[in-house]
Amino acid sequence: MNKLIMNYKINLNSKDYNVLITRKKIKRLIIKVNHKNEILVSAPPTISNSDVLNRVFINSKWIEKQISKHDKIDDEFDVFGYLDRKIIYIAGKRYQLQEDKDLNSKFVLNEDTFFYKNNLKKTIELIYESHYHLLEDVFNNALDFFKNKVKQKPTLKIKKMKSRWGSCNYNTGEIVLNKMLISVPNELVKYVVYHEFTHLFFPNHSKDYYNLLNNFLPENKIFEKKLKKYSFLLTS
């Protein structure tokens, strides 16, 4: 069972940051920074807490660089407004969320604002579900493109995933898309869909895989870079 140690604090460049240490059965220590600027460390059980924190300090320049990147993205996308459920993204467009107890329905879209009656968390899920067609349309277009190229019979499943935008089962042909893709521009959904369809040819990320993906979608590296800016959607 993983043990989470919270409330460690360190000071980098005159600023305090929380360090969250998770013990896992892994061979090497892994450091990440989330959009709350918390330093997340996955560590083997054999490394002491003091050694973990020392490793964090050793990697302080890299950590500060990641924090700087997140700060720019936070400003561009109002990430904290999103995490506080004040805004929502649909197809790359930002919408406000505002309560209106006099509504006759669970939610209504008026220009750039979704008005909701009650239970904001559930309403957000209903808004996402009402836009599943955005993912289904991209998938169906890709299905037409790939249908005479693959031996499998691709099927689509939409669900929430914590760390991936999509996945592909090479044997069954099932492609799973993270429902949070509803939030990103259509071109980035297409990138993820083509990325997964290409796995129907090569199940791993081999050189042949990337050569084929480049053939199918020459702009894939540009789209991949753009999609990384939306990584905060995976943390909610």
GIHU-V281019 format. One record per residue. N is the residue number from 1. RES is the residue in one letter. PSI is psi as a letter, one per 30 degrees, with the letter a starting at -180 (999 if undefined). BURIAL is # if it has 9 or more other C-alpha atoms within 8 Angstrom, else .. Layout:
[[N RES PSI BURIAL] [N RES PSI BURIAL]]
This chain:
[[1 M k .] [2 N k .] [3 K j .] [4 L k .] [5 I j .] [6 M l .] [7 N g .] [8 Y k .] [9 K k .] [10 I l .] [11 N k .] [12 L k #] [13 N h .] [14 S g .] [15 K k .] [16 D k .] [17 Y k #] [18 N k #] [19 V k #] [20 L k #] [21 I k #] [22 T k #] [23 R k #] [24 K l #] [25 K i .] [26 I l .] [27 K f .] [28 R l .] [29 L k #] [30 I k .] [31 I k #] [32 K l .] [33 V k #] [34 N a #] [35 H f #] [36 K g .] [37 N h #] [38 E k #] [39 I j #] [40 L k #] [41 V k #] [42 S k #] [43 A k #] [44 P l #] [45 P f .] [46 T f .] [47 I k .] [48 S l .] [49 N e .] [50 S e .] [51 D e .] [52 V e #] [53 L e .] [54 N e .] [55 R e .] [56 V e #] [57 F e .] [58 I e .] [59 N g .] [60 S e #] [61 K e .] [62 W e .] [63 I e #] [64 E e #] [65 K e .] [66 Q e #] [67 I e #] [68 S e .] [69 K e .] [70 H e #] [71 D e .] [72 K e .] [73 I e #] [74 D e #] [75 D e .] [76 E e .] [77 F g .] [78 D h #] [79 V e #] [80 F e .] [81 G e #] [82 Y e #] [83 L f .] [84 D g .] [85 R h .] [86 K f #] [87 I l #] [88 I l #] [89 Y k #] [90 I k #] [91 A h #] [92 G f #] [93 K k #] [94 R k #] [95 Y k #] [96 Q l #] [97 L k #] [98 Q k #] [99 E k .] [100 D j #] [101 K f .] [102 D g .] [103 L k #] [104 N f .] [105 S l .] [106 K e #] [107 F l #] [108 V k #] [109 L k .] [110 N j .] [111 E c .] [112 D g .] [113 T k #] [114 F j #] [115 F k #] [116 Y l #] [117 K e #] [118 N l #] [119 N i .] [120 L e .] [121 K e .] [122 K e .] [123 T e #] [124 I e .] [125 E e .] [126 L e .] [127 I e #] [128 Y e #] [129 E e .] [130 S f .] [131 H g #] [132 Y f #] [133 H f .] [134 L e #] [135 L e #] [136 E e #] [137 D e .] [138 V e #] [139 F e #] [140 N e .] [141 N e .] [142 A e #] [143 L e #] [144 D e .] [145 F e .] [146 F f #] [147 K e .] [148 N g .] [149 K f .] [150 V l #] [151 K f .] [152 Q l .] [153 K j .] [154 P k #] [155 T l .] [156 L k #] [157 K k .] [158 I k #] [159 K l .] [160 K k .] [161 M k #] [162 K f .] [163 S f .] [164 R k .] [165 W f #] [166 G l #] [167 S l #] [168 C k #] [169 N j #] [170 Y e #] [171 N e .] [172 T f .] [173 G g #] [174 E k #] [175 I k #] [176 V k #] [177 L k #] [178 N k #] [179 K f #] [180 M f #] [181 L f #] [182 I f #] [183 S f #] [184 V l #] [185 P l #] [186 N e #] [187 E f .] [188 L e #] [189 V e #] [190 K e #] [191 Y e #] [192 V e #] [193 V e #] [194 Y e #] [195 H e #] [196 E e #] [197 F e #] [198 T f #] [199 H f #] [200 L f #] [201 F e #] [202 F j #] [203 P f .] [204 N l .] [205 H i .] [206 S l .] [207 K e .] [208 D e .] [209 Y e #] [210 Y e #] [211 N e .] [212 L e #] [213 L e #] [214 N e #] [215 N e .] [216 F e .] [217 L i #] [218 P f .] [219 E g .] [220 N e #] [221 K e .] [222 I e .] [223 F e #] [224 E e #] [225 K e .] [226 K e #] [227 L e #] [228 K f .] [229 K f .] [230 Y g #] [231 S f .] [232 F f #] [233 L f .] [234 L f #] [235 T f .] [236 S 999 .]]
